Amino acid sequence: MSQQYPDPISRRQLFGKMVVPALGIAGLSAIASEASANDHNLSHHVSAASNTGVSPLPVYNIRDYGAKGDGETLDTAAVQAAIDDCHKNNGGVVLIPAGDFLIATLQLKSFVTLHLSPKGKLVGSKTKAHYSSGKGVPPGNGNMVLLYAVEAERICIEGQGTIDGNGAAFNNGRGDGTGPNGIPGNMDRPHLLILYKCKHVIVRDAFFTNSAYHCFRILHCANMQINGLRIHNRVNRNNDGFHFNDSEYVHISNCDVACQDDACALFGSNQFITVTNCTFSTRWSIFRFGGGKAQNITVTNCVIMETYGCPIKISTGRGQLENFIFSNIIMRNVTGPIGIGFSGESRNNKTNSNEASFVRNILFSNIQATVVTRPIDHPEIPFVVKPFPGEDNTCITLNAMNNVYLENIRFSDIHVRYAGGGTAAQAAKRDVPTIASEYFGVWGKEPYGPPAYGLYARNVKGLSLNNVRFEFDQPDLRPAIVMDNVQDASISGLQVMADKEAESALRFINCKEIFLSSPRLLNPAKVFLQLEGNANEGILLQNGDLRKATQQITYTRGADKKAIVK
């Protein structure tokens, strides 16, 4: 049915009073909201005021190219024609006025601003045959797409309108199989937006929703600003929010993201990335990293809610990951909440590169979190996501192995409250698999779950815990912290709860040069610190309030008092 949007002022009258400078298009929101859906006689160019001397910014209204906006007529050709004309004439604004414009694959081109008026909506077709792969887009993870650009520059998507992928129409019950133990499968469905080798990109203010696959795929792009978006992507499997590969100088701010899969995946060699003032929620991870050279990344002033796949997750075989800061973050009702895995070995059995691999210089600061027992389904996701073994009773996991180490990992001003419920069988776990898989993959061996309720750290050099507090709601028979082969650690102002039936509050296994200053045991426990193994040495315990421990230190499995520095 055709939709009418009456307007008390014509666009010709409005444009006669306004100028849109080529480098300043903020006023387009006002223009778009007042634009009449029925005025087809407007020139493609905005008239410049005679006394300004400023070049006008051309505006290409898709209705002038035959777009109906009735939600039924396929308007792909009309919208693409407007984009092509805008690009051919050295750029300008393609205006999406009020209406529901049904489209399939569109290519955005250099110097084009796609402006969505507040009542303007681009709606993806439900018919797969209407779509095509993006020309020049790599096929990995599929390249069928609703809106894309390849090797474009100075492009912009803006406005308070909507891009809706109609993704529920492509839900056949199967994912792409790229997750743990998956078999590659359902990639033949459109992503909402793919940008490949683009630079100087702005995306702001719009609402992106209901993709059939990932919402944003940003591949090998540079100099990108993403601001003020709302993303709601929970109608299909693998419904990512942002998915970056090998991009640099990307800045994300003031966005609200609710999705089904990774909310902000940063795979490959992403560098010089900032994320600030955003909210996130998902069944899977928020900030997820793989291999490559991921470096110089900051995340600050964010709120993470109802996230059940570990909000911050780093897992790599060979890579060069360094200089990350996560600060001023609230996590409400999450699992994880932080997982870092590093094996130093290639996962695909190819010959390992001669380049050094490392994961180092990572700071977590000013974080408050509540951790739930196990993943919970989000009511608006139309299918059940079965938890993996090992997703229950999770903790912060720092997991390197063999001859490689995580280096310079720091926690400052951290308060985590866990649900509790850990068992004596979990606490007794010493044989931890030497794999750098998903955090739950490490804990996927029976008895499922980690041996600590707060923090498990293995093969870490330069670990710092400053003003860290771990608590639980229900009884938990695991230590707050288990450290295995940790070297050069400084622990200051630690506050932990311990169950009165647990073996100890802390467990150190073959650790060296550990300075433990001013700890505080929050409730009665048998033992504060249990040392295990004959390789412990240089353990210094200084000051603190351990009155509630029956014994401050015990020695087992070959440990002896020589490990303690007096």
C-alpha positions as CSV (number, residue, x, y, z in Angstrom):
1,M,0.0,0.0,0.0
2,S,1.3,3.5,-0.9
3,Q,2.2,5.6,2.1
4,Q,1.6,9.4,2.1
5,Y,3.6,11.8,4.3
6,P,2.0,15.3,4.0
7,D,4.2,18.3,4.6
8,P,3.1,21.9,5.4
9,I,6.2,23.4,3.8
10,S,7.5,22.3,0.4
11,R,11.1,21.4,-0.1
12,R,11.5,24.1,-2.7
13,Q,10.5,26.7,-0.1
14,L,12.8,25.2,2.5
15,F,15.8,24.9,0.3
16,G,15.4,28.4,-0.9
17,K,16.1,29.5,2.6
18,M,19.0,27.2,3.4
19,V,22.4,26.4,2.1
20,V,24.2,23.0,2.7
21,P,28.0,23.6,2.6
22,A,29.9,20.8,1.0
23,L,31.8,20.1,4.2
24,G,29.1,20.8,6.7
25,I,25.9,18.7,6.3
26,A,24.6,18.6,9.8
27,G,21.6,20.6,8.7
28,L,20.4,17.8,6.6
29,S,18.5,16.3,9.5
30,A,16.3,19.3,9.5
31,I,16.0,19.2,5.7
32,A,15.1,15.5,5.6
33,S,12.5,15.8,8.3
34,E,10.7,18.5,6.5
35,A,11.1,17.0,3.0
36,S,7.8,16.2,1.2
37,A,7.4,12.7,-0.1
38,N,5.4,13.9,-3.1
39,D,7.4,16.8,-4.5
40,H,9.3,15.3,-7.4
41,N,10.1,18.5,-9.2
42,L,13.0,19.6,-7.0
43,S,16.3,20.2,-8.8
44,H,19.1,17.8,-7.9
45,H,21.1,20.8,-6.6
46,V,20.5,23.1,-3.7
47,S,20.6,26.7,-4.7
48,A,23.3,28.7,-3.0
49,A,22.5,32.0,-1.3
50,S,23.9,34.8,-3.4
51,N,25.9,36.4,-0.6
52,T,27.6,33.3,0.8
53,G,30.1,32.4,-1.9
54,V,29.9,28.7,-0.6
55,S,29.6,25.9,-3.1
56,P,26.3,24.0,-2.6
57,L,26.1,20.4,-1.8
58,P,24.1,18.5,-4.4
59,V,21.1,16.5,-3.1
60,Y,19.7,13.5,-5.0
61,N,16.3,12.4,-3.7
62,I,15.6,8.8,-4.6
63,R,12.0,9.6,-5.3
64,D,13.1,11.7,-8.2
65,Y,14.6,8.4,-9.6
66,G,11.3,6.5,-9.3
67,A,11.6,5.0,-5.8
68,K,8.1,4.4,-4.5
69,G,8.7,3.8,-0.8
70,D,5.5,1.8,-0.4
71,G,7.2,-1.2,1.2
72,E,6.2,-3.5,-1.7
73,T,7.8,-2.2,-4.9
74,L,11.5,-3.1,-5.2
75,D,13.3,0.2,-5.3
76,T,16.9,-1.1,-5.7
77,A,17.4,0.3,-9.2
78,A,16.1,3.7,-8.3
79,V,18.3,4.1,-5.2
80,Q,21.4,2.8,-7.1
81,A,20.7,5.3,-9.9
82,A,20.7,8.1,-7.4
83,I,24.0,6.9,-5.9
84,D,25.6,6.5,-9.3
85,D,24.6,10.0,-10.4
86,C,25.8,11.5,-7.1
87,H,29.2,9.7,-7.5
88,K,29.5,10.6,-11.2
89,N,28.9,14.3,-10.4
90,N,31.7,14.4,-7.8
91,G,29.6,13.6,-4.8
92,G,26.8,15.0,-2.7
93,V,23.9,13.6,-0.7
94,V,21.5,10.8,-1.6
95,L,18.4,11.5,0.4
96,I,16.2,8.7,1.7
97,P,12.9,10.6,2.5
98,A,10.0,9.3,4.5
99,G,8.8,5.9,3.3
100,D,9.6,2.2,3.4
101,F,12.0,1.6,0.5
102,L,12.3,-2.1,-0.4
103,I,15.8,-2.9,-1.6
104,A,18.4,-5.6,-2.2
105,T,22.1,-5.2,-2.9
106,L,23.3,-1.6,-3.2
107,Q,26.8,-0.3,-3.8
108,L,27.8,2.9,-2.1
109,K,30.5,4.9,-3.9
110,S,33.1,7.5,-3.1
111,F,32.1,11.0,-2.0
112,V,28.5,9.9,-1.5
113,T,26.6,10.7,1.7
114,L,23.5,8.4,2.2
115,H,21.2,10.4,4.4
116,L,18.2,8.7,6.1
117,S,15.5,11.1,7.1
118,P,13.8,10.3,10.5
119,K,10.9,8.5,8.8
120,G,13.1,7.1,6.0
121,K,13.7,3.3,6.0
122,L,15.6,1.0,3.7
123,V,14.1,-2.4,4.1
124,G,15.9,-5.6,2.8
125,S,13.9,-7.8,0.4
126,K,12.9,-11.2,1.8
127,T,13.8,-12.8,-1.6
128,K,17.3,-14.2,-1.8
129,A,17.3,-14.0,-5.6
130,H,17.2,-10.2,-5.4
131,Y,20.7,-10.1,-3.8
132,S,24.2,-10.5,-5.1
133,S,27.7,-10.7,-3.8
134,G,29.4,-7.4,-3.4
135,K,31.7,-6.8,-6.4
136,G,35.2,-7.1,-5.2
137,V,34.3,-8.2,-1.6
138,P,36.3,-11.3,-0.5
139,P,34.1,-14.4,0.0
140,G,35.2,-15.2,3.5
141,N,32.2,-15.5,5.8
142,G,30.0,-14.9,2.8
143,N,29.8,-11.8,0.6
144,M,26.1,-11.5,-0.1
145,V,25.2,-8.1,1.1
146,L,22.5,-5.4,1.4
147,L,24.7,-2.3,1.3
148,Y,28.4,-2.3,0.5
149,A,31.4,-0.3,-0.7
150,V,34.7,-1.4,-2.1
151,E,37.8,0.9,-2.3
152,A,35.6,3.9,-1.7
153,E,36.7,7.1,0.1
154,R,34.9,9.9,2.0
155,I,31.6,8.1,2.2
156,C,29.0,8.7,4.9
157,I,25.8,7.0,6.1
158,E,23.9,9.3,8.4
159,G,20.5,10.5,9.7
160,Q,17.9,9.3,12.2
161,G,16.3,6.8,9.8
162,T,16.5,3.0,9.7
163,I,18.2,0.2,7.7
164,D,16.3,-3.0,8.3
165,G,17.7,-6.2,6.8
166,N,14.5,-8.3,7.2
167,G,16.8,-11.0,8.5
168,A,14.2,-13.3,10.1
169,A,13.2,-14.3,6.5
170,F,16.7,-16.0,6.2
171,N,16.6,-17.9,9.5
172,N,16.7,-21.6,8.5
173,G,17.9,-22.8,11.9
174,R,21.5,-23.1,10.9
175,G,24.5,-20.9,11.6
176,D,27.7,-20.5,9.6
177,G,29.5,-23.2,11.6
178,T,32.5,-20.9,12.3
179,G,32.2,-21.3,16.0
180,P,33.6,-23.9,18.3
181,N,33.4,-27.4,16.8
182,G,31.4,-26.0,13.9
183,I,31.1,-27.3,10.4
184,P,31.0,-24.4,7.8
185,G,27.5,-24.0,6.7
186,N,24.9,-21.2,6.2
187,M,26.9,-18.3,4.7
188,D,24.5,-17.8,1.8
189,R,22.6,-14.8,3.3
190,P,23.1,-11.1,3.2
191,H,25.2,-9.1,5.6
192,L,23.7,-5.7,6.3
193,L,26.8,-3.6,5.5
194,I,30.2,-4.5,4.2
195,L,33.0,-2.0,3.7
196,Y,36.2,-3.3,2.0
197,K,39.3,-1.2,1.7
198,C,37.5,2.0,2.3
199,K,38.9,5.1,3.9
200,H,37.6,8.3,5.5
201,V,34.3,6.8,6.4
202,I,31.6,8.3,8.7
203,V,28.6,6.3,10.0
204,R,26.4,8.2,12.5
205,D,23.0,8.5,14.1
206,A,21.0,5.8,12.2
207,F,19.3,2.6,13.4
208,F,20.6,-0.7,12.0
209,T,18.5,-3.8,12.7
210,N,17.5,-7.3,11.7
211,S,20.4,-8.4,9.6
212,A,20.3,-11.9,8.1
213,Y,24.0,-12.2,9.1
214,H,26.5,-9.8,10.5
215,C,25.4,-6.2,10.9
216,F,28.7,-4.4,10.1
217,R,31.7,-6.1,8.4
218,I,34.6,-3.6,8.2
219,L,37.4,-5.2,6.2
220,H,40.8,-3.5,5.6
221,C,39.4,0.0,6.2
222,A,41.1,3.1,7.6
223,N,40.1,6.4,9.2
224,M,36.6,5.6,10.2
225,Q,34.2,7.3,12.7
226,I,31.1,5.5,14.0
227,N,29.0,7.6,16.3
228,G,25.5,7.6,17.8
229,L,24.3,4.4,16.2
230,R,21.7,2.0,17.6
231,I,22.1,-1.6,16.6
232,H,19.5,-4.3,17.4
233,N,20.4,-7.6,15.6
234,R,18.8,-10.6,17.2
235,V,16.8,-12.4,14.5
236,N,19.3,-15.0,13.2
237,R,22.4,-16.9,14.1
238,N,25.7,-15.2,13.8
239,N,24.0,-11.8,14.2
240,D,27.2,-9.8,15.0
241,G,27.1,-6.1,15.8
242,F,30.5,-4.8,14.6
243,H,32.9,-7.1,13.0
244,F,36.4,-5.7,12.1
245,N,39.2,-7.3,10.2
246,D,42.6,-5.6,9.6
247,S,41.4,-2.1,10.0
248,E,43.0,1.0,11.6
249,Y,42.2,4.4,13.0
250,V,38.7,3.5,13.8
251,H,36.7,5.4,16.5
252,I,33.4,4.1,17.9
253,S,31.4,6.3,20.3
254,N,28.0,6.8,21.8
255,C,26.5,3.6,20.3
256,D,24.0,1.1,21.8
257,V,24.4,-2.4,20.5
258,A,22.2,-5.4,21.3
259,C,23.0,-8.5,19.2
260,Q,23.0,-12.3,19.2
261,D,26.7,-12.9,18.4
262,D,29.9,-10.9,18.8
263,A,29.1,-7.3,19.5
264,C,32.5,-5.9,18.5
265,A,34.8,-8.5,17.0
266,L,38.3,-7.3,16.2
267,F,40.0,-10.1,14.3
268,G,43.3,-9.8,12.6
269,S,45.6,-6.8,12.6
270,N,43.4,-4.0,13.9
271,Q,45.3,-1.0,15.2
272,F,44.7,2.4,16.6
273,I,41.1,1.7,17.7
274,T,39.1,3.5,20.3
275,V,35.7,2.6,21.7
276,T,34.0,4.9,24.2
277,N,30.6,5.8,25.8
278,C,28.7,2.7,24.4
279,T,26.4,0.0,25.8
280,F,26.5,-3.6,24.7
281,S,24.5,-6.8,25.2
282,T,24.8,-10.2,23.5
283,R,24.6,-14.0,24.0
284,W,28.3,-14.2,22.9
285,S,31.3,-11.9,23.4
286,I,31.6,-8.1,23.2
287,F,35.3,-7.4,22.5
288,R,36.7,-10.5,20.8
289,F,40.2,-10.8,19.5
290,G,42.1,-13.4,17.4
291,G,45.5,-13.4,15.9
292,G,47.3,-10.9,13.7
293,K,48.9,-7.7,14.9
294,A,46.2,-6.2,17.1
295,Q,47.8,-3.2,18.8
296,N,47.0,0.1,20.4
297,I,43.4,-0.3,21.3
298,T,41.4,1.4,24.1
299,V,37.9,0.7,25.4
300,T,36.5,3.1,28.0
301,N,33.3,4.3,29.6
302,C,31.1,1.4,28.5
303,V,28.2,-0.6,30.0
304,I,27.9,-4.3,29.3
305,M,24.7,-6.0,30.1
306,E,23.3,-9.6,30.0
307,T,26.3,-10.9,28.0
308,Y,26.8,-14.7,28.2
309,G,29.9,-15.5,26.2
310,C,32.7,-13.6,28.1
311,P,32.6,-9.8,27.4
312,I,36.4,-9.5,26.8
313,K,37.8,-12.5,25.0
314,I,41.3,-12.9,23.5
315,S,42.4,-16.2,22.0
316,T,45.4,-16.6,19.7
317,G,47.9,-19.2,18.6
318,R,50.5,-17.0,16.9
319,G,50.1,-13.2,16.9
320,Q,51.4,-9.9,18.1
321,L,48.8,-8.4,20.5
322,E,49.9,-5.5,22.7
323,N,48.9,-2.2,24.2
324,F,45.2,-2.7,25.1
325,I,43.4,-0.6,27.8
326,F,39.9,-1.5,29.1
327,S,38.8,1.1,31.7
328,N,35.7,2.5,33.4
329,I,33.5,-0.5,32.5
330,I,30.3,-1.8,34.2
331,M,29.4,-5.5,33.5
332,R,26.0,-6.5,34.7
333,N,25.0,-10.2,34.6
334,V,27.7,-11.7,32.5
335,T,29.7,-14.9,32.2
336,G,33.5,-14.9,31.9
337,P,34.1,-12.0,32.5
338,I,37.6,-11.8,30.9
339,G,39.4,-14.6,29.1
340,I,42.9,-14.5,27.5
341,G,44.4,-17.6,25.8
342,F,47.8,-17.8,24.2
343,S,49.5,-20.9,22.9
344,G,52.3,-19.6,20.6
345,E,51.5,-22.2,18.0
346,S,49.7,-22.0,14.7
347,R,46.2,-23.4,14.8
348,N,46.1,-24.5,11.2
349,N,49.3,-26.7,11.5
350,K,51.1,-24.6,8.9
351,T,54.8,-23.8,9.4
352,N,55.1,-21.2,12.2
353,S,56.4,-17.8,11.2
354,N,59.8,-16.7,12.4
355,E,58.2,-13.5,13.7
356,A,58.0,-13.4,17.5
357,S,54.5,-14.0,19.0
358,F,53.3,-12.2,22.1
359,V,50.4,-11.1,24.1
360,R,51.4,-8.3,26.4
361,N,50.8,-4.9,28.0
362,I,47.1,-5.2,28.7
363,L,45.4,-3.0,31.4
364,F,42.0,-3.6,33.0
365,S,41.1,-0.6,35.2
366,N,38.0,0.6,37.1
367,I,35.7,-2.4,36.3
368,Q,32.7,-3.5,38.3
369,A,31.0,-6.8,37.4
370,T,28.4,-9.2,38.5
371,V,28.9,-12.8,37.1
372,V,26.1,-15.2,36.8
373,T,26.3,-19.0,37.1
374,R,25.6,-19.9,33.5
375,P,24.3,-18.4,30.2
376,I,20.7,-17.3,30.0
377,D,18.6,-17.0,26.8
378,H,17.5,-13.5,25.8
379,P,13.7,-13.4,25.4
380,E,13.8,-11.7,22.1
381,I,16.2,-14.1,20.4
382,P,13.8,-16.6,18.6
383,F,15.9,-19.7,19.3
384,V,17.6,-21.4,22.2
385,V,21.4,-21.2,22.4
386,K,22.6,-24.3,24.2
387,P,25.5,-23.6,26.6
388,F,28.8,-25.3,26.0
389,P,30.3,-27.5,28.7
390,G,32.6,-25.3,30.7
391,E,30.4,-22.2,30.5
392,D,29.2,-22.6,34.1
393,N,30.9,-21.1,37.2
394,T,33.3,-19.1,35.1
395,C,36.1,-16.8,36.3
396,I,38.7,-14.4,34.9
397,T,41.1,-16.7,32.9
398,L,44.7,-15.9,31.9
399,N,45.9,-19.0,30.1
400,A,49.2,-19.3,28.4
401,M,51.1,-22.6,28.2
402,N,54.2,-24.6,27.4
403,N,57.1,-22.1,26.9
404,V,55.1,-19.0,26.1
405,Y,53.8,-16.4,28.6
406,L,51.4,-13.6,28.8
407,E,53.3,-10.5,29.8
408,N,52.5,-7.4,31.8
409,I,48.9,-8.0,32.5
410,R,47.5,-5.5,35.0
411,F,44.3,-5.2,37.0
412,S,43.5,-2.0,39.0
413,D,40.4,-1.1,40.9
414,I,38.4,-4.2,40.0
415,H,35.3,-5.4,41.9
416,V,33.7,-8.6,40.8
417,R,30.8,-10.4,42.5
418,Y,30.3,-14.0,41.4
419,A,27.2,-16.1,41.8
420,G,29.2,-18.9,43.5
421,G,28.2,-22.5,43.5
422,G,31.7,-23.9,42.7
423,T,32.3,-27.5,43.9
424,A,35.1,-29.3,45.6
425,A,35.6,-31.3,42.4
426,Q,36.2,-28.2,40.4
427,A,38.6,-26.9,43.1
428,A,40.6,-30.1,43.0
429,K,41.3,-29.7,39.2
430,R,45.0,-29.4,38.6
431,D,45.2,-31.0,35.1
432,V,44.3,-28.0,33.0
433,P,44.4,-28.6,29.2
434,T,47.2,-26.7,27.3
435,I,44.9,-25.2,24.7
436,A,44.2,-21.6,23.8
437,S,40.6,-22.1,22.7
438,E,37.5,-20.3,23.8
439,Y,37.6,-19.7,27.6
440,F,35.0,-22.4,28.1
441,G,37.0,-24.8,25.9
442,V,39.8,-24.7,28.6
443,W,37.2,-25.6,31.2
444,G,35.3,-28.1,29.0
445,K,36.8,-31.1,30.7
446,E,35.0,-32.8,33.5
447,P,34.4,-31.6,36.1
448,Y,33.5,-28.7,34.0
449,G,34.5,-25.2,35.1
450,P,37.7,-23.6,36.4
451,P,39.4,-24.4,39.7
452,A,39.1,-20.8,40.9
453,Y,36.0,-18.7,41.3
454,G,37.7,-15.3,40.8
455,L,41.0,-15.5,38.8
456,Y,42.9,-18.4,37.2
457,A,46.4,-17.4,35.8
458,R,48.9,-19.7,34.2
459,N,52.2,-18.8,32.6
460,V,52.1,-15.0,33.2
461,K,55.1,-12.8,33.7
462,G,54.5,-9.4,35.2
463,L,51.1,-9.8,36.7
464,S,49.8,-6.8,38.7
465,L,46.6,-6.8,40.9
466,N,46.0,-3.5,42.6
467,N,42.8,-3.0,44.7
468,V,41.0,-6.1,43.5
469,R,38.0,-7.4,45.3
470,F,36.4,-10.8,44.7
471,E,33.1,-11.9,46.4
472,F,30.4,-14.6,45.9
473,D,26.7,-14.9,46.7
474,Q,26.4,-18.6,47.3
475,P,28.9,-20.9,48.9
476,D,31.9,-21.7,46.6
477,L,34.5,-24.3,47.5
478,R,37.1,-23.0,45.1
479,P,39.9,-20.6,45.9
480,A,39.4,-17.0,44.9
481,I,42.7,-17.1,42.9
482,V,44.8,-19.9,41.5
483,M,48.2,-19.0,40.0
484,D,50.3,-21.6,38.2
485,N,53.8,-20.7,37.0
486,V,53.3,-17.0,37.5
487,Q,56.4,-15.0,37.7
488,D,57.1,-11.4,38.8
489,A,53.7,-10.5,40.3
490,S,52.7,-7.7,42.5
491,I,49.4,-8.0,44.4
492,S,48.4,-5.0,46.6
493,G,45.2,-4.4,48.5
494,L,43.6,-7.7,47.5
495,Q,40.3,-8.4,49.2
496,V,38.7,-11.9,48.8
497,M,36.0,-14.1,50.2
498,A,36.7,-17.8,50.9
499,D,34.3,-20.5,51.8
500,K,35.0,-22.0,55.3
501,E,35.1,-25.5,53.7
502,A,37.5,-24.5,50.9
503,E,41.1,-25.7,51.0
504,S,42.4,-22.1,50.8
505,A,41.6,-18.6,49.7
506,L,44.6,-18.5,47.4
507,R,46.6,-21.2,45.7
508,F,50.1,-20.7,44.2
509,I,51.6,-23.5,42.1
510,N,55.3,-23.2,41.3
511,C,55.2,-19.4,41.3
512,K,58.3,-17.1,41.6
513,E,58.9,-13.6,42.8
514,I,55.4,-12.8,44.1
515,F,54.9,-9.7,46.3
516,L,51.7,-9.9,48.2
517,S,51.0,-6.7,50.1
518,S,48.2,-5.8,52.5
519,P,45.7,-8.5,51.6
520,R,42.4,-8.8,53.4
521,L,40.4,-12.0,54.0
522,L,36.7,-11.0,54.2
523,N,35.3,-14.0,56.0
524,P,36.6,-17.0,58.1
525,A,38.6,-19.6,56.1
526,K,40.9,-22.6,56.9
527,V,43.9,-21.2,55.0
528,F,44.7,-18.0,53.3
529,L,47.5,-19.1,51.0
530,Q,48.3,-22.6,49.9
531,L,51.7,-23.2,48.2
532,E,52.0,-26.2,45.9
533,G,55.1,-27.6,44.1
534,N,58.8,-27.5,44.7
535,A,59.5,-24.6,42.3
536,N,57.8,-21.9,44.4
537,E,60.3,-19.2,45.4
538,G,60.6,-15.6,46.4
539,I,57.0,-15.3,47.9
540,L,56.8,-12.2,50.1
541,L,53.7,-11.7,52.2
542,Q,53.6,-8.3,53.9
543,N,51.1,-6.7,56.3
544,G,47.4,-7.1,55.7
545,D,44.4,-8.4,57.7
546,L,44.4,-12.2,57.8
547,R,42.8,-12.6,61.3
548,K,40.0,-14.7,59.9
549,A,42.3,-17.4,58.5
550,T,42.9,-20.4,60.8
551,Q,46.3,-20.7,59.1
552,Q,48.0,-18.0,56.9
553,I,50.1,-20.3,54.8
554,T,50.2,-24.1,54.2
555,Y,52.6,-26.2,52.0
556,T,51.6,-29.2,49.9
557,R,52.8,-31.2,46.9
558,G,56.5,-30.6,47.5
559,A,56.3,-26.9,48.6
560,D,58.2,-25.9,51.7
561,K,58.8,-22.9,53.8
562,K,62.0,-21.9,51.9
563,A,59.7,-20.4,49.2
564,I,58.6,-17.6,51.7
565,V,60.8,-14.5,51.9
566,K,61.1,-13.3,55.5
